Amino acid sequence: MLDVKIKGTIGQLSIDATFTTEPGTVTALFGRSGSGKTSIVNMIAGLVRPHYGRIAINGEILFDSAHSIDKPPNKRGVGYVFQDNLLFPHLTVKGNLSYGYNLVPARERYLHLDEVVELLGLGDLLLRRSKTLSGGEKKRVALGRALLSNPCALLMDEPLTGLDVARKYEALPFIEKICRQVQLPIVYVSHDIDEVIRLSDQIALIDKGRTVLVGPIETVANHAEARLILGKNDPSTILSGTVTTHDTAFGLVNLETKAGIIRIPDLKLPPGATIKIRLNARDISIALSRPPDISVLNVFPGVIEQIEQVDTSSVDVKIRVVAQLTLEARITTLACRNLNLKIGMPVFALIKSVSIVRF
């Protein structure tokens, strides 16, 4: 477990961060550019010294201001994937991978070169120099080098920065495999909410150097505080779902979620697989009764909990569908008036299967 509780100052920015990351889980440090995310991971890595606080991994103290403990970076057992990769240009891919690996005593290695090469699909690249690699390939090598240092925790500072969309989607599956298969506490820095939702288990929302909100993806990603910080005005609902059955004749899959069964286009995933989905507020409609003849497959009964005027033309309607879940629908002000919507009114939320975003 990685336990972080630190305070410090970087230039004009005051850092005040507190969060815990369990082994085998990913905590995303999420916020605007310049909010202090990189400063926080640099403090964990030992590259920047906090003024106060404590950092520990699996009970081993890396930094403790009260007891004057401050281990140097090379003694912290932390793997770090930087934004710009920092590969050694004079070494081959194998040489880059082996650099940290050779510094780890054999008895302390739990990951080995061959398995990391296989995990990241680097077998065909081992004899190439880093300058001949694509952006996506460099990211994979940087990941492999960090893993082969056999760390106790892994830090990734916007590892997909600088990649075009195609290269990003090439690299993402490898990062997902790392998150699933390597049982380390992982801290992942990003300002891309889609990346964060796809890869993370919890979010630490960072604003002006402070962790203003820490919690599960489903709680934080749609929180009003997150939208305020990011300046986004398009609410949505993030849900985790487990594949139950497939309607192969119609190319659909049934997901078990907090809201109940949600049907989406088939993802070719086996029963028991879990994914995250996003229900955009603009794609959710409201009916006063269950429609008998309609193409929409996902219909959920609920009660209106809140109605908020967004601008002159639109309102956001929050619908409580189960005790622990509220769906948010954005509809026109005219539709709200025509339906005479009121707080406490029973309604039905309608969600088209093809509009659901999958991660």
C-alpha positions as a printed NumPy array, in Angstrom:
array([[  0.   ,   0.   ,   0.   ],
       [  1.194,   3.51 ,  -0.858],
       [  0.244,   6.028,   1.824],
       [  0.759,   9.734,   1.047],
       [  0.172,  12.699,   3.339],
       [  2.394,  15.625,   2.398],
       [  2.637,  19.407,   2.353],
       [  5.165,  21.57 ,   0.576],
       [  5.749,  24.52 ,  -1.739],
       [  6.91 ,  24.532,  -5.352],
       [  7.462,  28.104,  -6.488],
       [  4.158,  29.866,  -5.823],
       [  2.195,  26.611,  -5.562],
       [  1.357,  25.108,  -2.171],
       [  1.041,  21.311,  -2.138],
       [ -1.334,  19.595,   0.295],
       [ -2.013,  16.018,  -0.801],
       [ -3.472,  13.039,   1.05 ],
       [ -4.443,   9.683,  -0.488],
       [ -3.871,   5.939,  -0.204],
       [ -3.388,   3.449,  -3.046],
       [ -3.818,  -0.275,  -2.45 ],
       [ -1.685,  -2.91 ,  -4.221],
       [ -3.138,  -3.811,  -7.608],
       [ -5.107,  -0.567,  -7.873],
       [ -4.597,   2.704,  -9.758],
       [ -5.102,   6.143,  -8.268],
       [ -5.343,   8.881, -10.88 ],
       [ -4.137,  12.351,  -9.951],
       [ -6.577,  14.332, -12.058],
       [ -6.846,  18.061, -12.61 ],
       [ -6.026,  20.962, -14.872],
       [ -2.519,  21.56 , -16.229],
       [ -0.453,  23.341, -13.607],
       [ -2.552,  22.058, -10.696],
       [  0.425,  20.318,  -9.036],
       [  0.006,  16.697, -10.163],
       [  3.613,  16.25 , -11.3  ],
       [  4.921,  18.004,  -8.186],
       [  3.096,  15.454,  -6.034],
       [  4.543,  12.427,  -7.864],
       [  8.002,  14.017,  -7.77 ],
       [  7.652,  14.248,  -3.991],
       [  6.695,  10.571,  -3.826],
       [  9.688,   9.672,  -6.009],
       [ 12.061,  11.726,  -3.857],
       [ 12.92 ,  14.227,  -6.598],
       [ 11.342,  17.08 ,  -4.595],
       [ 11.313,  17.268,  -0.785],
       [  8.01 ,  18.039,   0.963],
       [  8.131,  20.388,   3.951],
       [  5.913,  18.233,   6.138],
       [  4.208,  14.868,   6.149],
       [  4.796,  11.197,   5.555],
       [  5.16 ,   8.814,   2.586],
       [  5.228,   5.046,   3.101],
       [  5.018,   1.925,   0.926],
       [  3.878,  -1.311,   2.552],
       [  4.773,   0.14 ,   5.957],
       [  8.307,   1.164,   4.912],
       [  8.754,   4.89 ,   5.485],
       [ 10.225,   6.829,   2.564],
       [  9.71 ,  10.29 ,   4.027],
       [  8.721,  11.434,   7.491],
       [  9.352,  15.032,   8.475],
       [  8.647,  14.341,  12.153],
       [ 11.468,  11.776,  12.315],
       [ 13.855,  13.377,   9.781],
       [ 13.543,  10.471,   7.338],
       [ 14.073,  11.274,   3.644],
       [ 15.299,   8.373,   1.537],
       [ 17.032,   9.283,  -1.739],
       [ 15.24 ,   8.396,  -5.005],
       [ 17.411,   5.346,  -5.708],
       [ 16.549,   3.874,  -2.282],
       [ 12.779,   4.295,  -2.471],
       [ 11.897,   1.311,  -4.654],
       [  9.662,   3.437,  -6.87 ],
       [  9.355,   2.964, -10.65 ],
       [  8.779,   6.197, -12.573],
       [  7.524,   6.597, -16.149],
       [  8.172,  10.197, -17.204],
       [  6.228,  12.257, -19.741],
       [  9.161,  12.342, -22.166],
       [ 10.296,   8.705, -21.661],
       [ 13.989,   9.616, -21.033],
       [ 15.321,   6.554, -22.854],
       [ 19.081,   6.216, -23.292],
       [ 19.685,   6.99 , -27.002],
       [ 23.022,   5.119, -27.128],
       [ 21.453,   1.859, -25.937],
       [ 19.26 ,  -0.659, -27.711],
       [ 15.787,  -1.433, -26.419],
       [ 17.248,  -4.43 , -24.578],
       [ 19.959,  -2.219, -23.112],
       [ 17.358,   0.277, -21.862],
       [ 15.279,  -2.498, -20.338],
       [ 18.285,  -4.123, -18.685],
       [ 19.685,  -0.921, -17.183],
       [ 17.574,  -0.867, -14.008],
       [ 17.129,  -4.63 , -13.978],
       [ 20.874,  -5.204, -13.614],
       [ 20.984,  -2.918, -10.577],
       [ 18.489,  -5.082,  -8.672],
       [ 19.983,  -7.997,  -6.697],
       [ 18.775, -11.312,  -8.147],
       [ 17.079, -12.335,  -4.893],
       [ 14.929,  -9.159,  -4.965],
       [ 13.612,  -9.584,  -8.509],
       [  9.979, -10.596,  -8.888],
       [  9.747,  -9.524, -12.544],
       [ 12.166, -10.747, -15.193],
       [ 13.221,  -9.521, -18.605],
       [ 11.496, -12.214, -20.651],
       [  8.098, -11.83 , -18.97 ],
       [  8.116,  -8.029, -19.262],
       [  9.145,  -8.269, -22.914],
       [  6.199, -10.608, -23.513],
       [  3.805,  -8.499, -21.442],
       [  4.574,  -5.355, -23.448],
       [  5.083,  -6.99 , -26.85 ],
       [  8.694,  -5.841, -27.173],
       [ 10.235,  -9.006, -28.625],
       [ 10.694,  -7.599, -32.153],
       [ 12.204,  -4.334, -30.862],
       [ 15.014,  -5.556, -28.611],
       [ 17.905,  -4.815, -31.012],
       [ 16.64 ,  -1.415, -32.164],
       [ 17.894,   1.963, -30.939],
       [ 15.386,   4.221, -29.185],
       [ 15.646,   6.92 , -31.889],
       [ 14.191,   4.463, -34.446],
       [ 11.06 ,   3.753, -32.366],
       [  7.605,   5.233, -32.8  ],
       [  6.075,   7.26 , -29.992],
       [  3.941,   4.342, -28.859],
       [  6.905,   1.965, -28.901],
       [  8.977,   4.372, -26.794],
       [  6.185,   4.507, -24.213],
       [  6.161,   0.714, -23.978],
       [  9.932,   0.577, -23.523],
       [  9.772,   3.268, -20.816],
       [  7.075,   1.234, -19.038],
       [  9.174,  -1.915, -19.295],
       [ 12.271,  -0.198, -17.936],
       [ 10.311,   1.109, -14.924],
       [  8.857,  -2.337, -14.234],
       [ 12.2  ,  -4.106, -14.522],
       [ 13.552,  -1.998, -11.677],
       [ 11.222,  -4.324,  -9.701],
       [  9.601,  -1.455,  -7.795],
       [  7.288,  -1.476,  -4.785],
       [  5.121,   1.189,  -6.428],
       [  4.772,   2.625,  -9.934],
       [  4.36 ,   6.291, -10.872],
       [  3.222,   7.286, -14.365],
       [  3.276,  10.995, -15.19 ],
       [  1.055,  11.569, -18.239],
       [  2.731,   8.662, -20.078],
       [  0.611,   9.165, -23.215],
       [  1.408,  12.864, -23.644],
       [  2.563,  13.723, -27.154],
       [  0.978,  10.719, -28.85 ],
       [ -1.553,  11.135, -31.624],
       [ -4.874,   9.338, -31.261],
       [ -3.736,   6.238, -33.172],
       [ -0.535,   5.83 , -31.114],
       [ -2.419,   6.488, -27.885],
       [ -4.842,   3.672, -28.635],
       [ -1.862,   1.483, -29.466],
       [ -0.291,   2.14 , -26.052],
       [ -3.407,   2.077, -23.858],
       [ -3.941,  -1.714, -23.926],
       [ -0.39 ,  -2.262, -22.677],
       [ -0.917,   0.144, -19.777],
       [ -4.18 ,  -1.665, -19.001],
       [ -2.319,  -4.993, -18.892],
       [  0.198,  -3.513, -16.471],
       [ -2.58 ,  -2.242, -14.216],
       [ -4.317,  -5.64 , -14.219],
       [ -1.385,  -8.017, -13.97 ],
       [  1.22 ,  -6.284, -11.821],
       [  0.042,  -6.121,  -8.22 ],
       [  1.577,  -2.744,  -7.375],
       [  0.082,   0.459,  -6.042],
       [  0.052,   2.706,  -9.121],
       [ -0.283,   6.484,  -9.307],
       [ -1.313,   7.733, -12.755],
       [ -1.171,  11.433, -13.638],
       [ -3.479,  12.751, -16.361],
       [ -5.782,  15.602, -17.311],
       [ -7.643,  13.398, -19.817],
       [-10.836,  12.163, -18.138],
       [-11.357,   9.334, -20.654],
       [ -7.871,   7.973, -19.903],
       [ -8.544,   8.22 , -16.195],
       [-11.895,   6.425, -16.382],
       [-10.48 ,   3.622, -18.506],
       [ -7.392,   2.944, -16.391],
       [ -8.099,   3.956, -12.807],
       [ -9.845,   2.586,  -9.74 ],
       [ -9.992,   5.837,  -7.822],
       [ -9.437,   9.525,  -8.522],
       [ -7.623,  12.093,  -6.414],
       [ -8.957,  15.383,  -7.758],
       [ -6.206,  18.016,  -7.646],
       [ -6.851,  21.765,  -7.627],
       [ -4.193,  24.372,  -6.855],
       [ -1.965,  21.734,  -5.3  ],
       [ -4.628,  20.248,  -3.023],
       [ -6.447,  16.914,  -3.09 ],
       [ -9.964,  18.369,  -2.935],
       [-11.759,  15.049,  -3.476],
       [-10.601,  11.408,  -3.34 ],
       [-12.799,   8.426,  -4.078],
       [-13.973,   5.774,  -6.554],
       [-14.262,   6.653, -10.238],
       [-18.06 ,   6.519, -10.145],
       [-18.171,   9.011,  -7.267],
       [-15.581,  11.562,  -8.34 ],
       [-15.794,  11.666, -12.157],
       [-19.329,  13.069, -12.133],
       [-19.008,  15.2  ,  -9.021],
       [-19.962,  18.85 ,  -9.423],
       [-16.555,  19.818,  -8.004],
       [-14.787,  17.965, -10.818],
       [-16.853,  19.696, -13.504],
       [-16.241,  23.057, -11.859],
       [-12.475,  22.539, -11.715],
       [-12.26 ,  21.332, -15.31 ],
       [-14.606,  23.988, -16.62 ],
       [-16.82 ,  21.362, -18.226],
       [-20.536,  21.797, -18.47 ],
       [-21.514,  18.401, -19.851],
       [-22.534,  16.126, -16.982],
       [-22.534,  12.357, -17.285],
       [-22.835,   9.237, -15.18 ],
       [-20.   ,   6.726, -14.943],
       [-20.953,   3.127, -14.158],
       [-19.073,  -0.138, -13.785],
       [-20.729,  -3.131, -15.394],
       [-20.213,  -6.893, -15.463],
       [-20.996,  -8.868, -18.609],
       [-23.746, -11.389, -17.885],
       [-25.051, -12.696, -21.22 ],
       [-24.863, -12.013, -24.938],
       [-27.747, -11.545, -27.375],
       [-25.67 , -12.843, -30.259],
       [-28.544, -12.758, -32.741],
       [-28.811,  -8.989, -32.252],
       [-25.178,  -8.123, -31.497],
       [-25.875,  -6.975, -27.94 ],
       [-24.381,  -7.657, -24.516],
       [-26.137,  -7.404, -21.169],
       [-24.28 ,  -5.606, -18.38 ],
       [-25.193,  -5.89 , -14.71 ],
       [-24.857,  -2.414, -13.144],
       [-26.114,  -0.526, -10.109],
       [-29.007,   0.674, -12.252],
       [-29.887,  -2.872, -13.326],
       [-29.279,  -4.579, -16.667],
       [-28.028,  -2.232, -19.394],
       [-27.888,  -3.44 , -22.997],
       [-25.112,  -2.151, -25.246],
       [-23.533,  -3.223, -28.558],
       [-21.491,  -6.419, -28.142],
       [-17.896,  -5.938, -26.995],
       [-16.823,  -9.567, -27.566],
       [-16.101,  -9.877, -23.853],
       [-16.71 , -13.103, -21.915],
       [-19.286, -13.38 , -19.12 ],
       [-17.806, -12.027, -15.909],
       [-15.685,  -9.384, -17.63 ],
       [-16.009,  -5.878, -16.182],
       [-15.994,  -2.582, -18.048],
       [-16.831,   1.044, -17.363],
       [-19.477,   2.957, -19.3  ],
       [-20.487,   6.603, -19.51 ],
       [-24.081,   7.784, -19.859],
       [-23.98 ,  11.323, -21.199],
       [-26.709,  13.566, -19.822],
       [-27.496,  14.838, -23.324],
       [-28.3  ,  11.264, -24.394],
       [-30.827,  10.564, -21.622],
       [-34.489,  11.348, -22.27 ],
       [-37.376,  11.476, -19.795],
       [-40.897,  10.017, -20.   ],
       [-43.771,  10.296, -17.545],
       [-44.824,   6.684, -18.173],
       [-43.102,   3.609, -19.555],
       [-43.36 ,   3.927, -23.364],
       [-45.055,   0.839, -24.888],
       [-43.691,   1.252, -28.432],
       [-40.172,   2.683, -28.537],
       [-36.773,   1.762, -29.984],
       [-34.891,   2.626, -26.778],
       [-33.833,  -0.587, -24.982],
       [-32.772,   0.833, -21.619],
       [-35.66 ,   2.227, -19.577],
       [-35.245,   2.897, -15.837],
       [-37.915,   4.07 , -13.398],
       [-36.886,   6.729, -10.883],
       [-37.85 ,   9.843,  -8.966],
       [-36.766,  13.403,  -9.758],
       [-34.358,  14.582,  -7.078],
       [-33.251,  17.937,  -8.476],
       [-33.944,  20.301, -11.382],
       [-31.282,  22.864, -12.21 ],
       [-31.497,  25.587, -14.852],
       [-28.341,  25.466, -17.022],
       [-29.168,  28.366, -19.348],
       [-32.296,  29.768, -20.948],
       [-32.695,  26.77 , -23.253],
       [-31.778,  23.768, -21.084],
       [-32.105,  22.203, -17.632],
       [-30.376,  19.329, -15.848],
       [-32.701,  16.83 , -14.183],
       [-31.292,  14.417, -11.583],
       [-33.246,  11.168, -11.327],
       [-32.725,   8.802,  -8.405],
       [-33.068,   5.302,  -9.884],
       [-31.755,   3.282,  -6.916],
       [-30.59 ,   4.206,  -3.439],
       [-26.959,   4.684,  -4.466],
       [-27.372,   5.969,  -8.009],
       [-28.602,   9.178,  -9.623],
       [-28.79 ,   9.605, -13.403],
       [-28.543,  13.115, -14.822],
       [-30.484,  14.092, -17.943],
       [-30.076,  17.343, -19.853],
       [-33.271,  18.376, -21.62 ],
       [-34.689,  21.6  , -23.011],
       [-36.44 ,  24.069, -20.791],
       [-39.485,  23.743, -23.049],
       [-39.595,  19.949, -22.588],
       [-39.338,  20.385, -18.828],
       [-42.288,  22.808, -18.893],
       [-44.369,  20.675, -21.253],
       [-43.937,  17.648, -18.975],
       [-44.502,  19.845, -15.911],
       [-41.562,  18.166, -14.174],
       [-41.331,  18.623, -10.411],
       [-39.036,  17.388,  -7.635],
       [-40.394,  14.131,  -6.226],
       [-42.207,  13.195,  -9.442],
       [-41.86 ,   9.56 , -10.662],
       [-40.452,   9.377, -14.198],
       [-38.614,   7.022, -16.562],
       [-35.059,   7.607, -17.843],
       [-34.564,   6.431, -21.458],
       [-31.053,   5.578, -22.716],
       [-30.273,   4.471, -26.273],
       [-27.847,   1.553, -26.389],
       [-25.837,   3.043, -29.263],
       [-25.26 ,   6.291, -27.362],
       [-23.453,   4.632, -24.433],
       [-19.688,   5.236, -24.296],
       [-17.595,   2.186, -23.313],
       [-14.106,   2.172, -21.801]])
